Amino acid sequence: MSAPTPPSVTPPSARRLALSAAAAVAVAAAVLVLFVLPAEYGIDPTGFGRAIGLTQMTAPAGRTLEVADPLAGNEAIREVEIPDFGEPVPLPNPAIHQDQAAAAKTETRTIVVPAEQETEVKLVLDQSKVVVYSWSVDRGTIYADFHGHDPAAGDEFWVRYKEHQEGSGHHGSLVAPFDGEHGWYWLNYNEFPVTITLTVTGFYEDIVDYGIF
């Protein structure tokens, strides 16, 4: 009995082998870029991994960062969650930046306070608006109280920012905590007149000079 004749098999051509290998490499590369890198390493050059949630697999759960809130005082620390790669950390207080319709104003006032007299100068500010200020006296020292109040809330409501029992000048800034008037009370307790030079720059509405009293 004769042995069966094996079927004839035609080996694939070199071109077909090359095309199959190239297709396999392309598929592997696509899987690597679209799935493996975003899921395992958080690398997402196409954005596809983020779109389907793969980058969340590598993000540390609940990772937060401590950020100071300067508008609430330097001691106020808030926990903010670290976002996906490429996204900014959210501000703890968005009011830290404000777009303005007009440029900041700058004004210098000279106030002469007679001996043993007092005066008050206030800036009208909306809440969260910013001013930078500088004041000085030509000689001696005077009492100064930098404070703010809301006239609509009554005379009993006011806050103090800085007090000088004996001051010859001061420089600083203010982010208004509420709508109202924010400024200085000066008392010249000397036996001679003093001249106060006040310069303010910022987004205030007006300057109110209460005169000598």
C-alpha positions in Angstrom: 0.0 0.0 0.0 1.5 3.3 -1.1 1.9 6.3 1.4 -0.6 9.2 0.9 0.8 12.2 -1.0 1.1 15.3 1.3 -0.9 18.4 0.2 1.0 21.0 -1.6 1.6 24.1 0.5 2.8 27.3 -1.1 5.0 29.3 1.3 4.1 33.0 1.7 6.0 35.5 -0.3 8.6 37.8 1.2 6.4 40.8 0.4 3.4 39.2 2.3 5.6 38.4 5.2 6.9 42.0 5.3 3.4 43.4 5.2 2.2 41.2 8.0 5.1 42.1 10.2 4.6 45.8 9.5 0.9 45.5 10.4 1.7 43.7 13.6 4.2 46.4 14.5 1.7 49.2 13.8 -1.0 47.5 15.9 1.5 47.0 18.7 2.6 50.7 18.5 -1.0 51.9 18.5 -1.8 49.8 21.6 1.3 51.1 23.3 0.5 54.7 22.6 -3.3 54.6 23.0 -3.6 52.3 26.0 -0.4 51.1 27.7 1.4 54.4 28.1 -1.7 56.4 29.4 -2.7 53.6 31.8 0.6 52.5 33.1 2.8 55.7 33.0 0.4 58.6 32.6 1.9 59.5 29.2 -0.9 60.5 26.8 0.5 62.2 23.7 -2.7 61.8 21.7 -5.2 62.7 24.5 -7.1 59.5 23.8 -6.2 57.9 27.2 -7.5 60.9 29.0 -10.7 61.0 27.0 -11.5 57.4 28.0 -10.2 57.7 31.6 -7.0 55.7 31.4 -4.8 58.5 32.8 -6.8 58.4 36.0 -5.4 54.9 36.6 -1.9 56.3 37.3 -3.0 59.5 39.1 -2.4 59.2 42.9 -5.8 59.1 44.6 -6.8 62.3 46.3 -3.4 64.0 46.0 -3.6 67.5 47.3 -1.4 70.6 47.7 -1.4 73.3 50.3 -1.8 76.7 48.8 -2.0 80.0 50.8 -5.0 82.3 50.3 -3.5 85.8 50.6 -6.9 87.4 50.4 -7.9 85.6 53.5 -4.6 86.2 55.3 -1.3 84.5 55.0 -2.2 82.0 57.7 -5.2 80.7 55.7 -4.1 77.4 54.0 -6.4 75.6 51.7 -6.1 72.0 50.4 -6.5 71.9 46.6 -6.6 68.8 44.5 -3.8 68.3 42.0 -5.4 68.0 38.6 -4.4 65.9 35.6 -1.0 66.5 33.9 -1.0 69.7 32.0 -3.9 71.3 33.9 -3.3 74.2 36.3 -3.8 73.9 40.1 -7.1 75.7 41.0 -6.7 78.9 42.9 -8.0 78.8 46.4 -9.5 82.2 45.9 -10.1 83.3 42.3 -10.5 86.9 43.4 -6.7 87.0 43.7 -6.8 88.1 40.0 -9.2 90.7 38.7 -9.6 92.1 35.3 -10.0 95.9 35.3 -11.9 98.1 32.9 -9.4 100.9 33.3 -5.8 101.4 34.3 -4.9 101.9 38.0 -4.9 105.5 39.2 -2.0 107.3 40.9 -2.4 110.4 43.0 -0.3 112.3 45.5 -1.8 114.5 48.2 -0.1 116.9 50.6 -1.9 117.5 53.9 -0.7 120.1 56.4 -1.8 119.3 59.9 -1.5 122.1 62.4 0.0 121.5 65.9 -2.3 119.3 68.1 -4.8 118.8 65.3 -6.1 115.8 63.5 -7.3 114.8 60.0 -8.6 111.8 58.1 -8.3 110.8 54.5 -10.1 107.8 53.0 -10.1 105.8 49.8 -13.4 104.6 48.4 -12.9 101.0 47.4 -15.0 98.1 46.2 -14.5 94.7 47.8 -11.3 92.9 46.6 -9.9 96.0 44.8 -6.2 96.6 45.4 -4.2 99.7 46.3 -0.6 100.4 47.1 0.2 103.3 49.3 3.1 105.3 50.8 2.9 108.2 53.3 5.5 110.2 55.2 5.8 113.4 57.4 8.4 116.1 56.9 9.5 116.2 60.5 8.7 114.6 63.9 6.4 111.7 64.4 2.6 111.5 64.6 -0.1 109.0 65.5 -1.5 107.1 62.6 -4.4 104.6 62.3 -5.0 102.8 59.0 -8.5 101.4 59.1 -11.6 100.7 57.1 -15.4 100.9 57.5 -18.6 100.6 55.6 -20.7 103.7 56.1 -23.8 101.6 55.3 -23.1 99.4 58.3 -23.0 102.2 60.8 -20.3 103.9 62.9 -19.7 100.9 65.2 -18.4 98.7 62.3 -14.8 99.2 61.4 -11.6 97.2 61.1 -8.0 98.2 61.8 -5.2 97.3 59.4 -2.2 99.1 61.1 -1.6 101.4 64.0 1.4 103.6 64.6 1.7 105.3 68.1 4.7 107.2 66.8 5.0 107.1 63.0 7.0 109.1 60.5 5.7 107.2 57.5 4.6 103.8 56.2 4.4 101.8 52.9 2.1 99.0 52.1 -0.9 97.6 50.2 -4.5 96.6 50.8 -7.0 94.3 49.2 -10.3 95.7 50.4 -12.2 93.1 52.5 -15.5 94.9 51.9 -17.1 97.8 50.0 -16.5 101.1 51.8 -13.9 103.7 52.9 -10.4 102.6 53.7 -7.7 105.1 54.9 -5.9 107.0 57.5 -6.6 108.9 60.7 -3.6 111.1 61.7 -3.1 113.0 64.9 -0.4 115.6 65.2 0.4 115.7 68.9 3.5 118.0 68.3 3.7 121.7 69.1 4.5 122.4 65.5 2.7 121.7 62.2 3.6 118.7 60.1 3.2 118.0 56.4 2.0 114.6 55.3 2.7 113.4 51.8 0.4 110.6 50.7 0.8 108.7 47.4 -1.7 106.0 46.4 -1.9 103.8 43.3 -4.7 101.3 42.6 -8.3 100.7 41.6 -10.0 103.1 44.0 -13.1 105.0 43.1 -12.4 108.3 44.9 -10.4 110.0 47.7 -12.3 111.6 50.6 -10.5 114.3 52.6 -12.3 115.0 55.8 -10.1 118.0 56.5 -8.7 119.3 59.8 -10.8 118.8 62.9 
